[in-house]
Amino acid sequence: MRSTLHRCHSCLSGLGLMHNRYYASGSKRSVLRQDVSRLPVHQFPVAKANDTRVYVWGLAATGALGMQTSVKKQAQVYTDFVQHPSRLTFAEGHTVSDVATGYGFTVYAVNTKKETELWGTGINTDGQLGFQKAPGPHKKPLELLIYPAPIDLSTAKIQPSKRIVQVAAGRAHVLALTEDGAVLAMGNNAYGQCGRTIVPEEDYFRNPVVTTIQLEEPVQAIECGQDHSLLLTESGRVFSCGWSDDGQAGQGRYGLIDTPGVAEGDLKGEKIAKVSSSCDTVLAINEKGELFGWGNSEYGQLGDVAQDNPQINTPRQLSFTKECGKIIDIAAGGSYCLILNEHGDVFSWGYGILGFGPEVQHRPNPTRIPPTLFGRNEFNPNAKVVSIASGITHCGAINDQHDLYMWGHNRYACLGLGHKNDQFFPLKVALNARVQKVTCGVDHTVTLCKAFV
């Protein structure tokens, strides 16, 4: 089975491998008395301080939630999507240290005493979750997993450290960063996003390849766009590879790039602290809290620097955020961008659901979202946001009370608010835990949390 990814700039509809598939509405139905005994029973150990929990919600039919709810069996209750945060039983028996969401799949870094394992669940049509054997004598590969399974990394030609400190996921590829600064890449490489030579008509599904990317200096952070990869080194340089028809590789040229190279332009001489990309737009900040951007700017994501050309292939400093103060976090969506300043204020601009209500779909310049929407009030006047995240069409923010607020397009209830209606301003998600991290896929969301004491 050969898989070819088709490019499209229309990100607003929630693109993905599942775009042309259809599912049941997921409406509620009565449970018969004779079926009560067949309802799933979840048993959890008594919570301890700092116990890690994972909550998931959104589209379950891809298997990305890992809840075993997407397969219909006789006389069992099932659902195609989950509207409220649901505690993942897998995380009760495994120490999850990081998580990333792709297009219909999820990957977990799981700590053991000797190493960190990589686990995955969901769509596996491009080998992004490794070679997964089906039960039975024929051992056919599985193209969809409904529960997390370990990913075999032994096929990598160069074996780096076995401790994985970060994971990232694109449309159909996965990156994993090890503690010694090497990067493992797997999945679709049709555009060079795995940092190796593009092989025409390569069968990613039946012959998955794990590539070890080792640069001239250690990597300290990784990021996946839709079909490109970004590697941030310890010295603050940004390396990139993959699809760059919108300039998202930032190497001064367009097209496919299968060998990681340095993104320079206005980044030259700067020590970059973080990069962000979910689709074809890239944001970066340096240690001074200044903002840079490149890639797609069809909806004004890069401001005035893209007036003459909406595809910027060289990193440019974005001066229109200077009035926002020192920037400490960034999130690039499909058609909009978010920044967080040192005072805990969130700003958004571009096109889409920006957090200002149903009447505002476009902002050319960064505009502050009212802090009261993130928990700041007369009883908690010092509340502030500490981190932000974005998928292609929905966003999340965590405040210093470890509460999660979400807004955006609510495709398959991916906002976790108990319904499927779009949410036009940030709204608190009901979670029985302290949220540490949120990651937004195309149509599902996953959080890493700590138990309440």
TORFIDO-72032 format. One record per residue (C-alpha): x, y, z; residue in one letter. Coordinates in steps of 0.05 Angstrom, whole numbers, padded with zeros to 5 digits, always signed. Layout:
% residues N
XYZa;...
//
This chain:
% residues 453
+00000+00000+00000m;+00034+00063-00023r;+00012+00128+00009s;+00017+00195-00023t;+00000+00259+00015l;-00037+00312-00024h;-00022+00384-00008r;-00077+00436+00002c;-00075+00507+00029h;-00148+00504+00053s;-00132+00491+00126c;-00195+00523+00153l;-00237+00461+00144s;-00193+00418+00189g;-00153+00380+00138l;-00129+00310+00151g;-00127+00239+00128l;-00198+00231+00154m;-00226+00291+00114h;-00268+00249+00066n;-00292+00197+00115r;-00358+00200+00150y;-00380+00177+00218y;-00444+00170+00258a;-00469+00229+00296s;-00452+00199+00363g;-00520+00215+00392s;-00538+00185+00459k;-00580+00123+00464r;-00613+00086+00522s;-00575+00029+00555v;-00617-00033+00562l;-00617-00067+00631r;-00587-00131+00601q;-00530-00088+00573d;-00511-00056+00639v;-00464-00114+00656s;-00427-00103+00591r;-00412-00029+00604l;-00337-00017+00612p;-00311-00012+00683v;-00249+00030+00696h;-00211+00021+00761q;-00158+00072+00781f;-00108+00070+00838p;-00112+00120+00895v;-00081+00185+00870a;-00015+00208+00898k;+00014+00278+00894a;+00047+00290+00826n;+00017+00228+00795d;+00014+00238+00720t;-00053+00232+00686r;-00072+00236+00613v;-00140+00261+00590y;-00164+00255+00518v;-00224+00278+00478w;-00248+00291+00407g;-00252+00242+00349l;-00245+00170+00373a;-00260+00134+00307a;-00188+00141+00284t;-00162+00107+00347g;-00123+00170+00365a;-00155+00172+00435l;-00131+00101+00451g;-00196+00086+00488m;-00219+00024+00451q;-00285+00059+00437t;-00281+00064+00362s;-00297-00009+00343v;-00369-00032+00346k;-00380-00100+00376k;-00445-00136+00389q;-00485-00109+00448a;-00430-00061+00470q;-00435+00014+00480v;-00390+00053+00433y;-00379+00123+00408t;-00344+00157+00350d;-00324+00218+00389f;-00316+00240+00461v;-00344+00307+00482q;-00315+00311+00553h;-00244+00299+00578p;-00236+00224+00590s;-00181+00195+00634r;-00137+00148+00594l;-00128+00081+00628t;-00063+00068+00590f;-00029+00124+00630a;-00047+00092+00696e;+00001+00035+00683g;+00054+00075+00645h;+00094+00136+00664t;+00080+00184+00607v;+00132+00241+00602s;+00110+00274+00537d;+00056+00270+00484v;+00045+00295+00413a;-00017+00294+00368t;-00016+00284+00293g;-00070+00277+00241y;-00112+00222+00272g;-00057+00192+00316f;-00022+00204+00382t;+00048+00187+00405v;+00072+00181+00477y;+00141+00181+00509a;+00137+00130+00566v;+00191+00126+00620n;+00216+00059+00647t;+00273+00046+00695k;+00324+00036+00639k;+00298+00075+00580e;+00242+00116+00550t;+00197+00079+00503e;+00156+00108+00446l;+00083+00086+00442w;+00030+00105+00391g;-00044+00097+00376t;-00089+00116+00317g;-00076+00120+00242i;-00014+00084+00218n;-00022+00086+00142t;+00048+00115+00132d;+00086+00077+00185g;+00086+00137+00231q;+00074+00088+00289l;+00124+00037+00263g;+00110-00033+00239f;+00051-00060+00279q;+00035-00133+00269k;-00037-00158+00269a;-00052-00218+00313p;-00056-00285+00278g;-00010-00328+00235p;-00006-00280+00176h;+00024-00221+00216k;-00003-00169+00168k;+00013-00097+00186p;-00040-00055+00220l;-00060+00012+00190e;-00101+00032+00251l;-00089+00021+00325l;-00145+00031+00376i;-00100+00027+00437y;-00028+00050+00449p;+00025+00000+00426a;+00101+00004+00431p;+00139+00030+00370i;+00201-00010+00351d;+00260+00037+00345l;+00313-00017+00336s;+00314-00009+00261t;+00349+00059+00266a;+00419+00052+00235k;+00450+00094+00290i;+00427+00080+00361q;+00426+00143+00403p;+00409+00149+00477s;+00349+00108+00498k;+00320+00166+00538r;+00269+00206+00497i;+00257+00276+00524v;+00208+00303+00473q;+00162+00280+00417v;+00130+00318+00359a;+00081+00298+00305a;+00061+00325+00236g;+00009+00303+00187r;+00039+00233+00178a;+00109+00235+00209h;+00137+00233+00279v;+00200+00261+00311l;+00230+00239+00378a;+00287+00276+00413l;+00336+00238+00456t;+00374+00264+00516e;+00439+00265+00478d;+00411+00312+00426g;+00397+00264+00369a;+00330+00261+00333v;+00293+00198+00310l;+00245+00208+00251a;+00193+00160+00222m;+00132+00160+00178g;+00119+00193+00111n;+00180+00223+00077n;+00149+00243+00010a;+00173+00315+00021y;+00238+00300+00059g;+00207+00315+00127q;+00243+00257+00159c;+00311+00286+00139g;+00331+00231+00090r;+00333+00223+00015t;+00264+00221-00018i;+00251+00153-00051v;+00198+00156-00106p;+00139+00108-00094e;+00167+00086-00026e;+00121+00040+00013d;+00121+00073+00082y;+00067+00028+00109f;+00097-00041+00098r;+00170-00020+00105n;+00173+00035+00157p;+00241+00066+00166v;+00268+00099+00229v;+00320+00152+00212t;+00370+00181+00262t;+00383+00254+00248i;+00449+00278+00278q;+00470+00349+00266l;+00537+00382+00279e;+00512+00402+00348e;+00461+00372+00396p;+00387+00388+00386v;+00349+00414+00446q;+00278+00420+00418a;+00237+00393+00359i;+00174+00416+00323e;+00132+00388+00266c;+00092+00429+00217g;+00044+00395+00170q;+00098+00364+00126d;+00162+00397+00150h;+00207+00390+00210s;+00243+00441+00253l;+00303+00426+00298l;+00327+00476+00349l;+00400+00466+00371t;+00433+00482+00437e;+00466+00543+00408s;+00399+00571+00386g;+00402+00556+00311r;+00342+00528+00273v;+00351+00471+00224f;+00294+00450+00178s;+00274+00400+00124c;+00212+00378+00086g;+00159+00413+00045w;+00176+00486+00032s;+00132+00511-00024d;+00108+00565+00023d;+00179+00578+00048g;+00167+00543+00115q;+00237+00513+00115a;+00264+00584+00118g;+00326+00568+00077q;+00316+00621+00024g;+00285+00575-00028r;+00221+00538-00045y;+00208+00465-00060g;+00227+00400-00026l;+00286+00396+00022i;+00307+00327+00046d;+00372+00347+00081t;+00367+00389+00145p;+00396+00458+00134g;+00401+00523+00173v;+00345+00575+00170a;+00381+00641+00173e;+00356+00709+00147g;+00341+00753+00207d;+00356+00693+00253l;+00430+00698+00237k;+00467+00716+00301g;+00405+00706+00344e;+00397+00653+00397k;+00328+00625+00386i;+00291+00599+00447a;+00230+00567+00415k;+00198+00551+00348v;+00125+00536+00332s;+00087+00509+00272s;+00024+00468+00261s;+00013+00478+00187c;+00054+00521+00139d;+00069+00582+00181t;+00129+00584+00228v;+00141+00629+00289l;+00204+00635+00331a;+00226+00676+00390i;+00296+00693+00414n;+00322+00699+00485e;+00302+00772+00487k;+00230+00756+00472g;+00230+00783+00401e;+00187+00750+00348l;+00208+00722+00280f;+00167+00688+00226g;+00168+00656+00158w;+00127+00611+00113g;+00054+00621+00094n;+00022+00689+00106s;-00041+00686+00063e;-00083+00709+00122y;-00035+00762+00148g;+00000+00717+00198q;+00067+00751+00185l;+00042+00822+00181g;+00074+00876+00137d;+00135+00835+00117v;+00090+00793+00072a;+00053+00849+00037q;+00086+00836-00030d;+00093+00761-00025n;+00050+00717+00021p;+00101+00661+00019q;+00164+00682+00058i;+00223+00634+00049n;+00271+00672+00094t;+00260+00686+00169p;+00240+00758+00182r;+00235+00796+00247q;+00163+00817+00261l;+00162+00887+00288s;+00087+00893+00297f;+00090+00856+00364t;+00137+00906+00398k;+00079+00938+00436e;+00062+00870+00466c;+00122+00867+00511g;+00171+00810+00520k;+00144+00747+00488i;+00153+00681+00526i;+00110+00632+00486d;+00084+00626+00415i;+00034+00584+00376a;+00025+00584+00300a;-00043+00559+00276g;-00067+00545+00206g;-00090+00616+00190s;-00075+00655+00254y;-00021+00663+00307c;-00018+00670+00383l;+00035+00699+00429i;+00041+00703+00505l;+00079+00758+00540n;+00115+00758+00606e;+00055+00788+00641h;+00011+00729+00622g;-00028+00765+00568d;-00049+00728+00504v;-00051+00763+00437f;-00080+00736+00372s;-00083+00758+00299w;-00096+00730+00229g;-00161+00698+00207y;-00208+00649+00241g;-00236+00643+00311i;-00189+00689+00347l;-00221+00691+00416g;-00260+00756+00411f;-00330+00729+00397g;-00369+00709+00335p;-00366+00778+00302e;-00290+00781+00297v;-00257+00735+00246q;-00198+00778+00225h;-00145+00819+00260r;-00086+00848+00221p;-00045+00863+00284n;-00036+00827+00351p;-00095+00842+00396t;-00100+00824+00469r;-00153+00773+00489i;-00186+00799+00553p;-00150+00768+00614p;-00217+00757+00648t;-00230+00702+00599l;-00170+00664+00629f;-00191+00669+00702g;-00168+00738+00722r;-00221+00772+00766n;-00230+00809+00832e;-00221+00745+00871f;-00159+00724+00832n;-00129+00790+00805p;-00061+00761+00792n;-00082+00702+00749a;-00043+00696+00685k;-00032+00649+00628v;+00034+00610+00629v;+00031+00570+00564s;-00007+00568+00498i;-00018+00517+00443a;-00053+00512+00377s;-00073+00461+00325g;-00096+00483+00256i;-00164+00510+00278t;-00168+00506+00354h;-00128+00533+00412c;-00112+00521+00485g;-00083+00562+00542a;-00061+00541+00612i;-00060+00591+00669n;-00019+00591+00732d;-00074+00554+00769q;-00064+00497+00719h;-00133+00508+00690d;-00144+00496+00615l;-00182+00544+00570y;-00199+00527+00498m;-00231+00561+00438w;-00237+00553+00362g;-00270+00505+00314h;-00300+00447+00353n;-00291+00392+00301r;-00315+00326+00332y;-00318+00360+00401a;-00243+00370+00402c;-00251+00428+00452l;-00276+00381+00506g;-00333+00427+00526l;-00389+00375+00524g;-00417+00396+00456h;-00397+00403+00383k;-00410+00478+00374n;-00354+00525+00356d;-00328+00565+00415q;-00313+00639+00399f;-00277+00659+00462f;-00235+00621+00513p;-00276+00576+00559l;-00252+00535+00618k;-00251+00459+00608v;-00276+00417+00665a;-00217+00373+00685l;-00206+00337+00751n;-00131+00349+00751a;-00078+00403+00744r;-00061+00412+00671v;+00013+00413+00653q;+00011+00409+00577k;-00041+00410+00522v;-00030+00387+00450t;-00080+00399+00395c;-00088+00351+00336g;-00133+00363+00276v;-00195+00334+00310d;-00173+00311+00379h;-00137+00339+00440t;-00093+00307+00493v;-00069+00336+00560t;-00015+00316+00609l;-00039+00329+00680c;-00019+00321+00753k;-00068+00294+00805a;-00095+00341+00858f;-00065+00329+00927v;
//
